[in-house]
Amino acid sequence: MKASTHTEIYRPFRGTLAARRSRWKPLALSTLRGALRKKLPLLLFAPPAIATVIFSFVVYAKFALEAGTNPLPGTEDGRASPMAAVGGMAGNLIEVRTQIIGFHAAMDFFVLLIVAWYGSGLIAEDARRKAHLLYFARPLTRLDYLLGKWLPLVLMGACGTLLPGLVICSVAAFASPNWSFVTQEGDTILKMIAYSLVSLVVQTSIVLAISSLAQRKTHALAVSLGCFALLGGLGSMLARLVHEPAWNLLSVFGCLRRVSAGLFDVQRILHFRANWSLAATWFVLAGWVLVAWVVLFWRTRRLEQNG
């Protein structure tokens, strides 16, 4: 059946919208329910969950060793630990901030897998099935439609980066004596939240824009993963060939690591030297997000007008 026939049935809404600010909420809930309907893709959350447990234990062990107690189970409270002698050394060797940076550096790829899998079909499948005609026949603006697709994707991605980071910081807060982690390193929590939000906004915007340009979910998934991998490999290769680290600006993950280095005030992140302009990095990431949302509004306008 042609799109013109559907257009005669599902005419665009021409009335006056009420002053309701959450028109996107039913679509967001529907999108989230549809994403969680299949159980097998939930295995994508297994690596972040396992890493959260490991990093949380390492952070707990740091403070336990500093306090002179045994972090292993089965030890009575207050009993002197044979590990007490290395407690001061543990404080220097295992830093909570380093653990948080290491967690995000290790999980960025898995977060991309989550975002790409759940986000690649959000708009592409609507266009293929002509479901957008039904959406735009209701009192729903283009912004409401995009928010209804984007916010659930951000929530899914947050389960792989923001939520685990909050768990690790909570373990550090409760395990540290006299809440020393909160009082002395409280800005680390805010920086972790800021980095997670930046990473989520960039990755979800790019994947959703690619989905709006594709005809099928499989095409959008392949292009999304290929885009991140190609740009990352190209930037890293050029940076090494010409000995100019600024070429890493081509890589989305390279830019995110530079932002992480700037936020947490570290020069090197897991053998990755981030020593190019931080201002240029913010400009590039903002450019990616701007281009992505321009594409999204352009494509949804085409979908609304032409079906």
Salt bridges, closest charged atoms under 4 A:
GLU66 OE2 - LYS62 NZ 2.76
GLU76 OE1 - ARG79 NH2 3.07
GLU125 OE1 - ARG128 NH2 2.71
GLU125 OE1 - ARG129 NH2 3.49
ASP126 OD2 - LYS149 NZ 2.92
ASP144 OD2 - ARG23 NE 2.79
GLU185 OE1 - ARG97 NH2 2.86
ASP187 OD2 - ARG97 NH2 3.81
ASP187 OD2 - LYS191 NZ 3.21
GLU304 OE1 - ARG142 NH1 2.69
